[in-house]
Each structure stands twice: as C-alpha cells, then as structure tokens.
C-alpha cells in the first residue's frame, strides 16, 4: 500500500497519469532509441543508407543502446569486400564485444577513420558521425530484403519483449 501511494504521488509530481495513452511513437522501452526513415535495417541491427552509387553502413541506435559505452571499433581497410550477413568488424563496449555484419554485399570504398580516435561517436551519433563503412553495392536488390523503419521498430519491440 505504501509503495502504491509513493508511486501515485511521484506520478502526480511528474504529471504522469496511468490513464493517459502514449502514442505508438513514444513508449518507455523505446524512448532512448531512434529509428530513422530513409534507412534500411538488418535483423542483426545494422542500418544502410543508399545514396547514389554508395551505401553507408553502421549499427543502429537500438544496438548501441544495448551495447553501452563503445570503447573500441575494429574496421576493415578500404578496397576490401563484404558479403551480406558476413562480419566486417567488431565493436567493443564496456559490456561486450560484438561482430558487425554487413547488410549488403559490395566493395568497401571508405572507412570512418574518426572511430579509431573517437569510438564514442557510435553512441552519440549512430546514424550520422558514427557510420562505419561506405560500400559500393554489388547487388542493390539485396536492399529489398532489409526492413524499413516500421518493420524494424516492430522487430525490436518483439525482440526486447522476448528477453
């Protein structure tokens, strides 16, 4: 009973109501992760932004949030190739080290060298400054098998609910 009264008074102080309905775009378990329109998403939590002949690749806000503070990023050299679903590097955080998988196949044309000195860009700006590689896709049709923003959001919600 005391806990319920404390929760009620805290909710009142914060002007929260259990009767208020939150829109689907705002929910407590997603309030710190963002999913952007215009990107494609892999089930392994990488994103792709295809612009002209080149596609930028990085890990999603959802992934970096689950990893925690990123302290090291291991990336390949430009000129190499990646295969869809294949590992091209690793992200080390205070919690774990995780492989980074490529959502598409192609030639690596650029690597974000800023991540060597400032790996935290993956946390602070996963979709902008924290991009990892730029790829010239060898099979642009692979983009069609990736998830759009709505599908990825639902995927993350279901994955989080299962854990």
C-alpha positions as CSV (number, residue, x, y, z in Angstrom):
1,X,0.0,0.0,0.0
2,X,2.8,2.4,0.9
3,X,4.5,1.7,-2.4
4,X,1.3,2.4,-4.4
5,X,0.9,5.7,-2.5
6,X,4.5,6.6,-3.3
7,X,4.1,5.7,-6.9
8,X,0.9,7.7,-7.1
9,X,2.4,10.8,-5.5
10,X,5.5,10.5,-7.7
11,X,3.4,10.2,-10.8
12,X,1.4,13.3,-9.7
13,X,4.6,15.3,-9.1
14,X,5.8,14.3,-12.6
15,X,2.3,14.9,-14.0
16,X,2.0,11.4,-15.3
17,X,-1.2,9.5,-15.4
18,X,-1.9,5.8,-15.7
19,X,-5.0,6.8,-17.7
20,X,-3.0,8.7,-20.4
21,X,-2.4,6.8,-23.5
22,X,1.0,7.1,-25.1
23,X,1.3,7.3,-28.9
24,X,3.0,4.3,-30.6
25,X,5.9,6.6,-31.5
26,X,6.6,7.1,-27.8
27,X,6.9,4.2,-25.5
28,X,9.1,3.7,-22.4
29,X,11.2,0.9,-23.8
30,X,12.0,2.8,-27.0
31,X,12.3,6.3,-25.6
32,X,16.1,6.3,-25.9
33,X,16.3,4.5,-29.3
34,X,15.5,6.1,-32.6
35,X,14.7,4.5,-35.9
36,X,15.0,6.8,-39.0
37,X,13.0,7.0,-42.1
38,X,15.0,6.6,-45.3
39,X,17.2,3.8,-43.9
40,X,17.0,0.0,-44.3
41,X,17.7,-2.3,-41.3
42,X,19.1,-5.8,-40.8
43,X,17.9,-8.2,-38.1
44,X,21.5,-8.1,-36.7
45,X,20.9,-4.3,-36.0
46,X,22.9,-2.7,-38.7
47,X,21.5,0.1,-40.9
48,X,22.1,1.1,-44.6
49,X,21.6,4.4,-46.2
50,X,21.8,4.0,-50.0
51,X,22.7,7.3,-51.8
52,X,23.6,7.1,-55.5
53,X,26.3,4.5,-56.1
54,X,27.3,4.2,-52.5
55,X,25.7,2.9,-49.3
56,X,26.7,3.9,-45.8
57,X,26.6,1.2,-43.1
58,X,26.6,1.5,-39.3
59,X,25.0,0.0,-36.2
60,X,21.5,1.1,-35.1
61,X,20.7,3.3,-32.1
62,X,19.0,0.2,-30.6
63,X,22.2,-1.8,-30.9
64,X,24.5,0.9,-29.4
65,X,22.0,1.4,-26.6
66,X,22.2,-2.4,-25.7
67,X,26.0,-2.4,-26.1
68,X,26.6,0.5,-23.7
69,X,29.6,2.8,-24.0
70,X,31.6,1.9,-27.0
71,X,35.4,1.9,-26.3
72,X,36.9,0.4,-29.5
73,X,35.8,-0.1,-33.1
74,X,37.7,-2.6,-35.4
75,X,37.1,-1.8,-39.1
76,X,38.5,-3.2,-42.3
77,X,40.6,-1.4,-44.8
78,X,39.1,0.3,-47.9
79,X,39.3,-1.8,-51.1
80,X,38.2,-5.0,-49.5
81,X,34.8,-6.6,-50.0
82,X,31.9,-7.5,-47.8
83,X,29.2,-10.2,-48.2
84,X,25.7,-9.8,-47.0
85,X,25.5,-11.3,-43.5
86,X,29.2,-11.6,-43.2
87,X,31.2,-10.0,-40.4
88,X,33.4,-7.0,-41.4
89,X,34.5,-5.7,-38.0
90,X,33.8,-5.6,-34.3
91,X,32.6,-3.1,-31.7
92,X,33.9,-3.4,-28.2
93,X,31.9,-1.8,-25.3
94,X,32.2,-1.8,-21.6
95,X,29.7,-4.8,-21.7
96,X,30.8,-7.0,-24.6
97,X,32.5,-7.3,-27.9
98,X,30.1,-7.8,-30.9
99,X,30.7,-8.6,-34.5
100,X,29.4,-6.1,-37.1
101,X,27.7,-7.8,-40.0
102,X,27.2,-6.3,-43.4
103,X,23.6,-5.9,-44.5
104,X,24.7,-5.9,-48.2
105,X,27.4,-7.2,-50.4
106,X,29.9,-5.0,-52.2
107,X,33.3,-3.2,-52.2
108,X,34.3,-1.1,-49.3
109,X,35.1,2.3,-50.7
110,X,35.6,4.3,-47.4
111,X,36.0,3.6,-43.7
112,X,35.2,6.1,-40.9
113,X,38.6,6.7,-39.5
114,X,37.2,9.1,-36.9
115,X,36.0,6.0,-35.0
116,X,39.6,5.0,-34.3
117,X,40.2,8.0,-32.1
118,X,36.6,8.6,-31.0
119,X,34.7,5.3,-30.8
120,X,32.0,7.0,-28.7
121,X,30.6,8.6,-31.9
122,X,28.8,5.2,-32.3
123,X,26.9,6.1,-29.1
124,X,26.4,9.8,-29.6
125,X,25.6,9.8,-33.3
126,X,25.0,6.3,-34.7
127,X,23.3,7.4,-37.9
128,X,25.5,10.4,-38.7
129,X,29.0,10.7,-37.3
130,X,29.1,7.1,-36.2
131,X,28.8,5.5,-39.6
132,X,31.3,2.7,-40.1
133,X,31.9,1.9,-43.8
134,X,30.7,3.0,-47.2
135,X,30.1,0.3,-49.7
136,X,29.6,0.2,-53.5
137,X,26.8,-2.4,-53.6
138,X,27.5,-5.4,-55.9
139,X,23.8,-6.4,-55.8
140,X,21.5,-3.4,-55.0
141,X,18.5,-5.8,-55.0
142,X,19.7,-7.0,-51.6
143,X,18.3,-3.8,-50.1
144,X,14.8,-5.1,-50.8
145,X,15.3,-7.9,-48.3
146,X,16.0,-5.5,-45.4
147,X,13.5,-4.0,-43.1
148,X,12.0,-0.5,-43.3
149,X,11.6,1.7,-40.2
150,X,8.2,0.3,-39.2
151,X,9.2,-3.3,-39.6
152,X,12.5,-2.7,-37.7
153,X,10.6,-0.9,-34.9
154,X,8.3,-3.9,-34.6
155,X,11.2,-6.3,-34.7
156,X,13.0,-4.5,-31.9
157,X,9.8,-4.4,-29.8
158,X,9.3,-8.2,-30.2
159,X,12.9,-9.0,-29.6
160,X,13.0,-6.9,-26.4
161,X,9.8,-8.4,-25.2
162,X,11.3,-11.9,-25.6
163,X,14.2,-11.1,-23.3
